[in-house]
Amino acid sequence: MEKISYQDESEIEARLIDVLGEGRNQWTYRPDLKSEEDLWNNLRQKITYKNLSELGEVLLTDKEFELIKTQILSRTQTPFDAGKWLRGENGIARVTIDREDMTLGQVSLVVNSNQDINGGTASYEVVHQIAKNRSSIENRDRRFDVTL
């Protein structure tokens, strides 16, 4: 095995991102995603696209997406909880919300389907240097090097 030497952390991060995008690897580097808000907006787009038939002509409102975020955060408090929820019932992780327009009723949206993984329609993205603001006074702001 060839020994690879790097001079600093940023070179290691850049090389990892390059390797993830090489050849048959399915990862797409997303330099446009730099903050927690960017990640949530990206997830909103993916949930919307995956559920166009359920949503019909009325796309998610900001209030509805806040309900989705709340459900996701409450179900993914620990890595174990997140893995269990993402595995889903019958391989599908869903969130159910009441539509802001009450005449539209309730909708159950697919967040993750195990059928989409490994050659399905799942997208794999890698982001770099994501900034996360502290959630309380006791905590501190964070920056994540490479996130899949």
C-alpha positions as CSV (number, residue, x, y, z in Angstrom):
1,M,0.0,0.0,0.0
2,E,1.3,3.4,-1.0
3,K,2.0,5.8,1.9
4,I,0.4,9.2,1.4
5,S,1.7,12.1,3.3
6,Y,-0.2,15.3,3.8
7,Q,1.0,18.6,5.2
8,D,-2.2,19.8,6.8
9,E,-5.8,19.0,7.7
10,S,-7.3,20.9,4.7
11,E,-5.3,18.7,2.3
12,I,-6.7,15.6,3.9
13,E,-10.2,17.0,3.7
14,A,-9.8,18.0,0.1
15,R,-8.4,14.5,-0.8
16,L,-11.3,12.8,0.9
17,I,-13.8,14.9,-1.0
18,D,-12.0,14.1,-4.3
19,V,-11.9,10.3,-3.6
20,L,-15.6,10.3,-2.7
21,G,-16.4,11.7,-6.2
22,E,-14.0,9.5,-8.2
23,G,-15.0,6.6,-10.5
24,R,-18.0,4.6,-9.3
25,N,-18.4,6.5,-6.1
26,Q,-21.7,8.2,-6.0
27,W,-20.9,11.2,-3.9
28,T,-21.5,14.7,-5.1
29,Y,-19.6,17.6,-3.5
30,R,-21.9,20.4,-2.6
31,P,-19.7,23.5,-2.0
32,D,-22.9,25.7,-2.0
33,L,-24.0,24.2,1.3
34,K,-22.2,26.0,4.1
35,S,-24.6,26.3,7.0
36,E,-27.1,24.4,9.0
37,E,-29.8,26.5,7.3
38,D,-28.5,25.5,3.9
39,L,-28.7,21.8,4.9
40,W,-32.3,22.2,6.1
41,N,-33.2,24.0,2.8
42,N,-31.6,21.2,0.9
43,L,-33.5,18.6,2.8
44,R,-36.7,20.5,2.2
45,Q,-36.1,20.4,-1.6
46,K,-35.4,16.6,-1.4
47,I,-38.5,15.9,0.7
48,T,-40.7,18.1,-1.7
49,Y,-39.3,16.3,-4.8
50,K,-39.7,12.9,-3.3
51,N,-43.4,13.6,-2.3
52,L,-44.7,15.7,-5.2
53,S,-47.6,13.2,-5.8
54,E,-48.6,13.5,-2.1
55,L,-48.3,17.3,-2.0
56,G,-50.2,17.9,-5.2
57,E,-50.1,21.5,-6.4
58,V,-49.7,23.0,-2.9
59,L,-46.0,22.7,-1.9
60,L,-44.8,22.8,1.7
61,T,-45.2,26.1,3.5
62,D,-42.6,27.4,5.9
63,K,-44.8,26.5,8.9
64,E,-45.3,22.9,7.6
65,F,-41.6,22.5,7.1
66,E,-41.0,23.7,10.7
67,L,-43.3,20.9,11.8
68,I,-41.3,18.4,9.8
69,K,-38.0,19.7,11.3
70,T,-39.4,19.4,14.8
71,Q,-40.4,15.8,14.1
72,I,-37.1,14.9,12.6
73,L,-35.2,16.4,15.5
74,S,-37.3,14.7,18.1
75,R,-36.8,11.3,16.4
76,T,-33.0,11.7,16.0
77,Q,-31.8,12.7,19.4
78,T,-29.1,10.1,19.4
79,P,-27.3,8.2,16.6
80,F,-29.1,5.1,17.7
81,D,-32.5,6.8,17.5
82,A,-31.6,8.3,14.2
83,G,-30.6,4.9,12.7
84,K,-33.7,3.3,14.0
85,W,-36.0,6.0,12.6
86,L,-34.2,6.1,9.2
87,R,-34.6,2.4,8.9
88,G,-38.3,3.1,9.1
89,E,-41.4,1.0,9.1
90,N,-41.1,-1.4,6.2
91,G,-38.0,0.4,5.2
92,I,-39.6,3.8,4.9
93,A,-39.0,6.7,7.3
94,R,-42.0,9.1,7.2
95,V,-43.3,12.3,8.9
96,T,-46.9,13.1,9.1
97,I,-48.2,16.6,9.4
98,D,-51.4,18.5,9.2
99,R,-51.4,20.9,6.2
100,E,-51.6,24.6,7.0
101,D,-54.6,24.8,4.7
102,M,-56.9,22.6,6.7
103,T,-58.9,21.7,3.6
104,L,-55.9,19.7,2.5
105,G,-56.0,17.5,5.6
106,Q,-53.0,15.5,6.8
107,V,-50.1,14.3,4.7
108,S,-47.6,11.5,5.3
109,L,-44.3,12.3,3.6
110,V,-41.4,10.0,2.8
111,V,-38.1,11.2,4.2
112,N,-36.1,8.1,3.5
113,S,-36.8,4.9,1.7
114,N,-34.3,2.0,1.9
115,Q,-35.3,1.0,-1.6
116,D,-33.6,4.1,-2.9
117,I,-30.3,3.1,-1.4
118,N,-27.6,1.1,-3.3
119,G,-28.4,1.8,-6.9
120,G,-31.8,3.3,-6.3
121,T,-32.7,7.0,-6.6
122,A,-30.9,8.2,-3.4
123,S,-28.5,11.0,-3.8
124,Y,-25.2,11.0,-1.8
125,E,-23.7,14.4,-1.0
126,V,-20.7,15.6,0.8
127,V,-20.3,19.0,2.4
128,H,-17.3,20.8,3.8
129,Q,-16.9,23.2,6.7
130,I,-20.5,23.4,7.8
131,A,-21.1,26.1,10.4
132,K,-23.6,25.3,13.2
133,N,-24.5,28.1,15.6
134,R,-24.6,27.1,19.3
135,S,-28.0,26.0,20.6
136,S,-27.6,27.5,24.0
137,I,-25.4,29.9,26.0
138,E,-23.5,27.0,27.5
139,N,-22.6,25.6,24.1
140,R,-20.3,27.0,21.4
141,D,-20.5,27.5,17.7
142,R,-19.2,24.6,15.7
143,R,-17.7,23.9,12.3
144,F,-17.7,20.4,10.9
145,D,-14.8,19.4,8.6
146,V,-16.4,16.9,6.1
147,T,-19.9,15.7,6.5
148,L,-21.6,13.0,4.4
